[in-house]
Amino acid sequence: LINAIPSAQRNELVEIRGSVPDLVNPPSGCRFHPRCNYVRDLCKNEKPKVLQVEKDHIVACFLYEVGYEGGESGRTD
């Protein structure tokens, strides 16, 4: 989803595949898993924790959890 944000350095926007999730009956686990290019089985069944990754930036994604394959540290420095 981050890659879909407009940028002065890119000419084209990245298309987000799939449909917007049903807000009344969201998907199980992470509500973005049906549209995410980095989805894992874990994402389909569990909700990720909300983590602060920068002073004014929070994420809810297993990719940022410590110990998760490819995960960041979740540091706030």
C-alpha positions in Angstrom: 0.0 0.0 0.0 2.9 2.4 0.7 4.0 2.1 -2.9 0.6 3.5 -4.0 1.3 6.9 -2.4 2.1 9.5 -5.1 5.7 10.6 -5.2 7.6 13.3 -7.1 10.3 10.7 -7.9 7.9 8.3 -9.7 5.9 9.0 -12.8 3.4 6.2 -12.3 1.4 5.0 -9.3 1.5 1.4 -8.3 -1.9 -0.3 -8.7 -3.3 -2.0 -5.6 -4.8 -5.3 -6.7 -8.2 -6.5 -5.5 -11.2 -4.8 -4.1 -11.7 -2.5 -1.1 -12.5 -4.8 1.9 -16.0 -4.9 3.3 -16.0 -2.5 6.3 -19.0 -4.2 8.0 -17.5 -7.7 7.7 -13.7 -7.2 7.3 -11.5 -10.2 6.4 -10.0 -12.2 9.2 -6.5 -11.4 10.5 -5.0 -8.4 8.9 -7.6 -6.5 7.0 -5.2 -5.8 4.2 -4.1 -9.4 3.5 -6.3 -9.9 0.5 -4.6 -7.0 -1.3 -1.0 -7.2 0.1 2.0 -8.3 -2.0 3.8 -9.5 1.1 1.0 -11.6 2.7 1.9 -14.7 4.7 -0.4 -17.4 6.2 -0.1 -15.6 9.6 -1.6 -12.5 8.1 -4.8 -14.4 7.2 -5.5 -15.5 10.7 -4.0 -13.0 13.2 -4.2 -9.2 13.5 -0.8 -7.5 13.7 0.2 -5.3 16.6 0.3 -1.5 16.0 3.9 -0.4 16.3 5.5 3.0 16.2 8.3 2.9 13.6 9.1 6.7 13.6 8.1 9.7 15.7 4.9 10.3 13.7 4.5 7.0 11.9 2.8 3.8 13.1 2.2 0.5 11.3 0.2 -2.6 11.9 2.2 -5.2 9.9 4.0 -8.4 10.8 6.8 -7.4 8.6 7.8 -4.8 11.2 7.8 -7.1 14.2 11.1 -8.2 15.7 11.7 -11.9 15.1 9.4 -12.1 12.1 11.1 -13.3 8.9 12.3 -10.1 7.2 11.0 -8.0 10.1 12.4 -4.7 11.3 13.0 -3.9 14.9 10.0 -1.6 15.4 12.5 1.0 16.8 11.5 4.6 17.1 14.9 6.3 16.8 
